[in-house]
């Protein structure tokens, strides 16, 4: 979009009480248990119960879709959906005004949302998909032991980040791999006259900014994006994944 600023228009966050309707469906729960058993068995793992209290990303995201048309929609998540049989991004494209091109990003920890933002940024700059919608979602049920340490969110939460022509221009997100904890402050630097939102693992960081907001540490994926929905003006989101050692920095304005 040469000559036109593209970036944050607004962000809307919502937490969802209770499980999805599908979670109460005995037939769905039985099929999900079979599906998980088949996938986990080769690794010596198995379901651990809890399939009855999860949430559906399709239903969560549908509640946050805008009224105006969208050109591109990207869903970012980390914890698996309780409805793995649904092509959720395609489902959301069907529901969303504009029938946007839609896909999902996962398996990157909390870096997934920043990768999704970068993709939307690049698509917009191509001039083909100027109106973007980033949906970041996590549900608080992991019905199996993955065999490695993992952070499970405390609440079902989804955030819709609306992107397009804006005075809060979005810079290209920085996703830095292989970052040691002691190097985070130096790589982040002084963000200047902006609000800095720090992810849960950066709460003790000696950061330099006009205003510092701490994201909810109990929401590994959605924490910084939920905080984005509550601040105004120029803002920088900084998140760190200690397991994957990704430092992610996304700025608006």
N, C-alpha and C positions, 0 to 999 in steps of 0.2 A: 504494500500500500504506500507507494512513494508519495511523500509530502503530507501524509495523514498519520497522526499518532494513533497507534493501536495499543490497547492495554485493558486495564480493569475498568469495567463499567459498574459492577456491583457484585457482592458475594452474599449468599444466603445460606445459613446453617440451620440444621434441625436435628434434634435427637428424637429417637423413636422409642416409646415405651412398649415393653412387651414384645413377644415374638410375632413373626409374620403369620398370616392365616394358614399358609402352607404347613407351618410347623405343627399345627394341630391336626393335620390330615394324616391319619394312621397309614394310609396307603403310600403317601409321599414319604413319610418317615421310614417305612419299611424299604422302599426302593432306594432311598438315600443311604441307609445302612448297608444294603447289598453293594451299592456302588463303591462306598468307602472301603468295605471289606475287600473287594476285588482289587482296588488300587493299592491298598496298604499291605496286603498279604505278602507280596514278593520282598518286602523290606522287613518282614518280621514284626509288623505293627498291625494294629486293629482299631476299630471304633471304640471310643471310651464313653459312649452315651452323650446326652446333651443335644441330640439333634432336634429335640422338641422345643428349644428356646431360642433358635436362631432367627435371623432376619434375612429378607430377600432384597438384594440390591436393585432388582427391577422395580419393586414396590417403593422402596425408599427414594430412589432417584425420580420415579414418576411423580412423586409428591412435590418435587422441586423444579419441574420443567417450566420454562417461561411461557408467556402468552404470545410473544413475538417470534418470528421465524429465526432459525439458527442454521448456519451453513455446515458446521462441523461440530461433532460431539465426541468427547473422549471420556470414558469411565476409567478411573484409576482406583485400584483396590489391592489389598495384600492378603487379609484373611479370606479364605474361600467363601463363596456364596452357599446358602443352603439350597439353592435351586440350580445345580450345575448343568441340568439338562436344557436350560434356557439360554439362547444366544442373547444375552442381556442388552448389549449395545444395539443389536438389530431391533430388538423389542422397543428400546427407547427411541430409536430413529422413527419407528412407526408411530409412536405417540407424540413426538415433539413437533411443533409447528415448523414447517420448512423441510421436513423429512431429511434431516442432515446426514451427510456421510458420518458414520459412527463406527468406533472400534474401542477396544479396551486395552489397558496397559496393566500388567501385574508381574509378580515374581521379581520385583526390584526393591522390596521393602518399602520404606517411606520415600525412596527416590522416585517411585513410580509416578506420583502426582507431578513432580517437577519435570520428569521426562514427558508426561502428557502435555504439560504447559508448553514445553519447548516445541513439541510437534505442532500444537495449535498455533504457536507464534510463527513457525516456518510456513505453515499452510496459509496463514493470513498474509504474510509478506509476499507470497507468490501471487496474490491478488485473486485467488480462486475461492477462498473460504474466509472472508473477513469477519463473519460473526461466529464466534466460537463459544462453546459451553464445556467447561471442565467440571466433571462431577467426581468428587473424592468421597469414597464410602468405606466404612468398616462396620462389621457386625461382631457382636461380643460373644460368639459361640464358636468354639473350635472342638468338634466332637471326636477328636483323636489326638493322641500324643505323637507329635511329628518326629520325636527322637532327638531333637536338638532344642536348645533354649529358644523360646519365642515369646514375644509380648502380645498378649491378647487384650484388646480394649475393654474398658469397663462398661461402655454403653454403646448402643447402636447409634451411629451418627453418619450423616451425609451432608456434604457442602456442595453447592452449585456456584461456580465462579463464572460470571458472564463477562465475555471479552468482545471487544470491537473498537470502533472509533472512540477515543477517550483522551482526556487530558492527563490521566495517570498512565503514561506510557510504560509498557512492560519491556524490560531488558531481557535479553536471551538468558534463560536460567543457567546457572553454573552448577554442574553435577560433577563433583570432584571425587574420584575413587582413591582408595588406599590412603586415606587421611588418618593419621594417628591423633588421639584425643588432644595431645599437647600442641598440635599444630593448628587446631581449629581457629583460635583467636587471631593468629597471624594471617591466615588465609581470608578470614572474614574482614579484617581491617576495620576502619572507621567508616560507618555507613552515612555519616553526615547528618543533615537536617531531615531525619525521617524517623518513623516509628519502627523499631526493630522487634520482631516477634521471634522468640527463641523456643525451639522445640524442647521436649521434656529432658533430653540428655544434655542440654546446654544451659540449664537453669543456673548453674554456678559459674558460667563463663564471664570473664572480665571483659565485657563488650563495651564499645564506644558508640553511643547513639543519643539523640535528643530524648527519646522516650523508649523504654524497654518494656515489652509485654511478654509474660511467660505463658506459653501454651499449656493446656491441661496435659500433664505427663501421663495421665491414664488413657489418653487417646493417641496412640503411637502414629497412626496414619493421618487422621483428620485434625489433630490438635492445632497445628499452625494455621490450617485453612479455616477452622472454626473461629480462631482468633481474628483472622483477616476480616471476617464478616462483622466484627465489632469495633474496628478502628477506622479512622478517616485520614485522608491525606496521603502523602508519600509513605510507603511502607516496604520493609524488607523482611522476607521470611527466611529464617535460617534453621535448618534441621540437620541432625546428625544421626546416622544409624551405626551404633557401635559394633553390631555383629558383622555388617557388610562393609563398614568403614567408608560410607558415602557421606560427604558433606554437600548439602544442597542449599543453594542460595537463589531465591527468586525475588525480584524487586519490581515495584510499580511506582512510577512517578519519580 
